[in-house]
Amino acid sequence: MKIIILFVLFNLIYSQNKKIDFNPDLLNDPEPNWPQIVNPLSDSFESESAISSKNDSVQADIEGFRVQVFATQDRRKAEDIKEELSFKFDESIYIIFEAPNYKVRIGNFLDRDDAEKLRIALVKESLSSSWIVRTKIQPELKE
C-alpha cells in the first residue's frame, strides 16, 4: 500500500515539474464553411443553383404564419390528419414535434390575412379548433 502511495506522489510531483511547450499560433485549423443565409424576398436573391456550392448549407427560413390544425401525442393520428388535409387543400402541410406533442400545421404565409383566409376555410371543413401561429416558414421560391 505504501508503495502505491509513494508511486502516486512521485508521479504527481514529476508531472508538475514537466513543462510542455504549446504554441496556439502553430495550430492549423481549417476555415469553416458557414451557411449562407438568403432572403427570397429581396431583389438580389439568386436561384438556388447559382449559390456557391462550397457552403455547407443554405437557409431560407423567415418569420411568417401557419395554421395549426391539430396537436396530439399520437404520431400516427397526426400523419392521418396530414394525409386527409393533403386531399382537401393545396398547401404545404407539416408535422412538427414539440415534446410531447405532434402538431399538424398547414401553409407558409408572410401575411396574417392570408393565413386567416385558410383558417376560415378549415373551420368550414369542421376543423373549428384551428388557429394561427407565428413561426419560421419556408416560402416557395419563385423561378
Order of alpha helices (4+ residues) and beta strands (2+ residues): alpha-beta-beta-beta-alpha-beta-beta-alpha-beta
